[in-house]
Amino acid sequence: MKNLLYPAIILLLPVAGIRAQGNGQDAIVATVNGSVQGTVEASGVHSFKGIPYAAPPVGDLRFREPQPAVSWQGVRKAQAFGPRAMQLPIFGDMKFRSDGVSEDCLYLNVWVPAKGGHLPVLVYFYGGGFVAGDGSEYRYDGESMAKRGIIAVTVNYRLGIFGFLAHPDLSKESAHHSSGNYGLLDQHAALEWVQQNIAAFGGDPARVTIAGESAGSISVCAQMASPLSKGLFAGAIGESGGLTGNIKPVRLDTAEKNGAAFAARLGKKSIADLRVMTATDLLQATAKGARFSTVIDGYFLPEAPDEIYSDGSQMKVSLLAGWNSAEVSYGGILGASAPTVEGYEAAVRKLYDDKADEVLQLYKATTPEEVKQAATDLATDRYTVICMGIPGRRLLGLRRVRSRRWARVILGRSNMRSGICTAMPCMHGRQMTIRYRPRSSLILRISSRPAIRTGRACPPGPR
């Protein structure tokens, strides 16, 4: 199979830059900011946890793009996860190993194979709706990947109000006349760190692939669209979401108005007032449903991502696009309605108009239990196409051949200029994969395959 993101053959060379220390239970690597001391796991994998890739975004650096990490003297311990970004306990399936919650959260983690050199690198962005998540989750543990011969990196980035607040005053003080998207800029800074440092860990900076699920997948779409990230990676994997679908960023003026309205509700007259609030108080102020969107800020995202992709000005890299079956339930079709046969048919007819009979034939349901399964299948297949955002295409109908577990999605005209590959590692549930051959076919095929679990533990229900 051509265009694989990771080569099948890995050169077995000594890992560049890593040297054993003492009894062989730890290892030291020299980064541009100073040396870090990791751990040699029982598997032989070298792990480095809690490495700062940017300065702590606290005080006057709150609501600002990430600044360079502060260098240190001597050897810094990198044997425990750093704090996770400020967040409320929203998703019960998230199991963290991080050192609590803090604004000082811009850390990353690196897992390196026991042997090898010039290795491919996977940089993973966690999911969590941009309001929760952390690089220390068990399901994102990189040791499994490293045992397979690649370097794995997980990245913490700012969330919620800390990662996405836009405000007129913030845009005025910005050298780029923009605000918001700090979480995406954190990811960008981490990718720059990888380019500067990964060779010291034995990685090949020319073979970096970014990946993520849910909000992480949206992040992948955003990094591909941003002109800032060009040249920082060579491949991408997006699982369950994209900025060109129905989760689009808002314009800067709208985001600024939303940010100013939020500050006014708190009785805060300036950004300085928001910066002197404790991180905990500021987080709690968002607990009643305040949400902060990604932003078409004129800097990280110079225009709407669907326009960027339709114009063909996104990064020209291989993309694996898929969907986690546990990401969407039957509510994706039925909303808050009960799973009745009548309600299901009504919902499908509202969504598909003259194609409804065809869709109902493909996704049959004659009992409430069958409705749950059929609506879940339909929601998964539908959102795979719509949210992964095939620019310029309009969904016209679905045809499923259940005996082969394939679906054909018939689409309208397109000016999309890059293709999507056919396989991807899925961390949860059934694997949904899209293939599109540019300039030659109007068909996407969505296949279901067993998941490839990449972490030690993989609870259901990704975000």
N, C-alpha and C positions, 0 to 999 in steps of 0.2 A: 504494500500500500504506500503510495507516494504522499509527500507533504506531511509526514508524521511530525508532531511537535518535538518528540523525543526520539533520538536515534536508537536502533535496536542493539547496536554494538557500542560498548563503552570501553575506552582504553583504560587498562588497569595500571595506572601510574601512581606514584606516591602523591598524596594530597598536598598541593602547594601551600606553603605558609603555615601549616599546622605542625606543631612539634609536641611530643609527649612531655609530661612534666612529672617528676617524682616517680611514684609507683605506677604510672600509666593510667591513673583514674581521672586525670584531667588533661586539658590541652590548651595551648596558647596560640592566639593569632594576633598579628599586628594589623590594626585597622588605621585609617587615616587620622582618627581622633585619639588613638592609643591602643595598647594591647588589651585583649580580653581573654579571660581564662574560662573555658567551658568544661564539660564533663564527657568522659568516655563511657557511654552506656554499656550495659551487659552485651548488647548486640554488636558492639564495636562501633556503632554510630557516634559521631562527635556532636554533642548538642551545645548550643550557645544561646542562652535565654536572657531576655531583658537588656538588650543592647540599645542604647539611646541613638536614634538616628536624627534627632532634631532637638532643639532647646525646649525645656518645659514651657508650654504655652500658658503661663500664669501671669498674674499682675497685668502690666501694660501689654503683654503678648497675648492676652485673651482676646479672641475675635480678630486675630491677625494671622496672615499666612505663616507657615512654620519657618523658624530661623535655624541657622546651622547649629549642630550639636556643639557643646562645649568640650574641648579636648581635656584629657587628664594625663597625669604622670603615673608611671608605674603600671601595674597590671590590675585591671578591673575585673572583679568576679562577674561572670555571666552564667550563673548556675541556678537562677531562679527567675520566674516570670516577673516582669514589672507590673505595676498597677494597670488595671483596665480603665478605659475611658469612663467619664461620668455617665451614669445610666441608672434607671430605676429597675427593680426586679420584675421584668415584664414577661419573659418567656420561661416557663418552668423547665423546659428541656435543655436549657443552657447550663452546662456544668463547667465552672471555671476553676483554674489552678493559679490564678493571678494573685498578686499581693494587694488585695483590696481594690477600692475605687478611688481615683484621684484625677485632678486636672493634669497632673504630671504623668502623662500616659503614652508619650510618643516613643515606644520601644518596639523592637522586632526580635524575632527568634529564628535561629538558623540550625538546621540539622544537616550534617555532612556525612556521606558514606565513609566507611572505614578505609576503603581504598578507592583510588581513582584520581584523575586530574582532568582539567578542562571539561568539567561535567555540565550537563544542562541544568537549568535552575527553574524551579517553580515558585512564584511569589503569589501567596494566597490572601485574598481579602475576605474577611468573614461577613456573613449575613446577619440580619437583625433589624431590618427596616430603617437603618441609619439612626436607630435609637438604642440599640443593645448589641452585644457581641464582644468577642475578645479573641486575640490570637492564642490564648492559653486553653481554649476549649479542647476537650478530649478528642472530639470528632475531627479537629484540624491538626492533630498531632503529626509532626513531620517525620517521625522515626520510621514509619512504615514506608513512606516514599524514599527516604534515604537508603533503606535496606534494599530497595529496588534499583539503586544506582543513580539517583538524582539528588541535587541539593534542594531542600524545601525551606521556604521562608514564610512565616506568618507575620502580619503587620497590624499593629494597633493604630487606629485613627480616631479623630474626635467625632463625637456623635451629638445628635439633637441640637439644642441651642448653641452648644460650644463648637459644633462643627459646621453649622449652616445658617446662623443668624446673619441676615443682611439688614442694613440700616443706612439712611442717608449720611449720617455722620461718619460711619465706617467707610463708605465710598469716598467721602471727601478726604479722609486722612490717608487713603490708600494711594500709593504711587501709580497704581493701575486703574484708579477710579472705579473700583469694584469692591464688592463685599459678598460674604457667603462662601460656600464651597470650601471651607477650611479643611473639612474631612477629606475631600478629594485632593486638595493640595498636600495634605499630609501623605497620602498614598504616593503622590508624585515625588515628594521629598524622599520617601523610602526607596522608590525606584532609582533615584539618583544615587542614594547610598549604595544600593546593590551594584550599580555600574562602577562606583569608585572602590568597592571593597570585596566583591564576591570572588575575584581572582585569588585573593589571599586565603580564601577558604577552599580553593580548588575548583571554583566554578568558572564557567565561560560566560563573560558578560555579553557575548554576541548570541547566546542561546538562552535568553531569559523568556519565560512564558508567564503571563499573569493569568490568574484564575480567581473565581469567586462564585458564590451562590446567593441568590436573592439580592439583598443590597450589595453584596460582593459582585454579583453579576452585573448589576446596574453600574457599579464602579468600573468594571472592565469595559463596558460600553462607553462610559465617560472618558476613560483614559485613552481609548482608541480614537475618540473624537477630538480630544484636546491637542492643539498644536504644541503645547508645552512638553508633551510626553513622547513626541516623535524621536525615534532612535533609542528609546529606553528599554524596549522589549521587542521580541521577534515573533511572538505568538500569543494567542489569547484563548481562554476558555470561559464562556458565560453560561451559567446554570440558573435558570429561573428568574429572568428579568432583563430589561434593557431600557435605556432612556428614549428609544425611538418608538416605543409602544404606547401603552396607556398610562405610563408613569413618567410623564414628561416634566422637565424643569420649568420653572416660571421665569418670566422676564425680570430683569433687575429692578425696574421701577415698582413692579408688583411686590417683589420680595422685600424691598425697602419699606414700602407702606405697611406690609404685614409686621415687619420688625419694629417699626415705630409705634404701631398700634399695640403690640405686646408690651413694649416699654411703658407706654402711657397707662395701660391697665395696672401696671405695677407701681405707678406714680413716680417713675424715673424719668427725669427730664433730659438726661444726657447719657452717652456711652460711658462716661466716667462713673456715673452712678451705677451702671450695671457692672462695671469692672471692680468696684469695691465690695459688691455683694459676695458673700461666701459662695463657693461652688455648690455646696449643699442647698443653700437657700435658692439659688438660681435654678438648680435642677428641680427642686420641689415646686417652684413657680410654674413649671411646664407640665405638672402632673395632671392637670385637668384638661388635657387634650391639645395643648399647643403643639403644633408641628411646624417644622422648618424644612422647606423643600430645597432640592438642588436648584441652582440658579444659572440662567443664561447671563453671565456676569460681564461679558465682553473681554474677559482675560483668559481664564481657564477654559470656558466655553464661549467663544466669540459669537456664536449663533446657535440656533436650535439644533440639537443633534440630528434630528431627522433631515434637516437641510444639509448638514455636514456630510452625512452618509449618502444622501441622494446626489449631492454634487461630486461625490467620489473623493472628497478631500480628507477623509479619515485616514488613519494609518493603514498601509497596505500590508497587513500581516495575516497569517493563517488564523482562522477563527473556528473553534468548536462551540456550537450553540446547542443548548439542551434545556431540559426541564425536569425537576424532581417531582415524582408523582405525589409525594406527601405534601407538596407545597400548596396545592389547591384542593379543596374539598368540593362536595356537590353544591355548596353555597356559592361557588363561582358561577353557577348557572341559575340556581334558585334564589339566591340572596337569602333573606331571612324567612322565606316561605317554607312551610312544611314539605317533606319529600313525598308528595302525593303524585299519582299518575297524571291527574288533571292539571296540577300546578306545573309539573315538568313539561307537559306538552305546550301549555300556554307560554312558558318561559322560552322554549325553543322557537315557537312561532314568532315571538316578539323579536328574537335575535336574528332569525334567518329568513323571515318573510317567505318568498316563493320557493326557497330551498329547504323549508322546514320539514316537509314530508320526507325528503331524501335523508336529512339528518336524523329524523326520528326512526327511519328504517335502519340506519347504520348503528344508532345507539338506542336499541329497543329496551323498553321497560314496561312491565305489566303489573308489578307489585311495588310497594314502597321500598323494599330492600333493593330491588332491581333499579329503581329510580336513583337511589344513592350511588350505586356503582356506575350506572350509565351517565349520570350527571357529572360524577367525578372524572370519568374517562373523557367526556366531552370538554369539561373545563380544562383538564390537563392539556389535551390536544389543541384546544382553541388558544389558550394562553401561551403555549409553546410558540405558536406562530405570531400572535399579536404582540406579546410583550417582548419577544426577542427582536421584534422590530425589523421586519424585512422592508426597507424603505421603498416607497413608491408602489407598494403592492396592496391590493384590497382583497380581503377574504370574501370569496364568493360561495364556497361550499366545501363539504368534507365527504370523502369516500373512504370507508374502512373495509379492509379484507381481513376479518378477524382470524381466519384459519392461519394466516401468515403473520398476524400481529403487525400489520402495516396499515398506514393510512395515507391516502393521497389527498393533498390539499390543492384545490384548483384555484389559481390566483389570476389577477388581472395583469396589465402591462407593468413593466418595471424598467427603471434605468439604473438598477443596482450594478455596481462595477466590481464587486469582489465576491468570491465564492465562499461557501461554508463547507467544512469538511464533514466526515461521516461518523466519527466515533469520539467518545469523550469519557473520562472517568467520572462517574456519578457517585456522590457520597451517601445518598439516601434513596431508598425505594427503587422504583423502576427507572430505567435509563431512557430518556427521550432525546432523540437526536435528529437534527435537521440537515438535509443536504440540498444545496442549490447550485446548479451549474450555470454560471453567468453566460448570457448571450446565446444559450442553446436550449433551455428548457423552461417551461412555466410550471414545473411540478416540484413541490417539496415532499419528501418522504419522511415520515416520523416513525421510528422503530422503537420497540420496547425490548430491553435486554436486562439481564440481572445487573444489579449495581456492583461497582467495584468499590469496596469500602477502603478508604485510605487512612483512617485513624484507628486508634486502639479501641475506642468505643464510639458507637454511632447511634444515639437515640433517635427515635422517629420525630418527624415534624420540623423540618428545616424552616428558617425564616429568610 
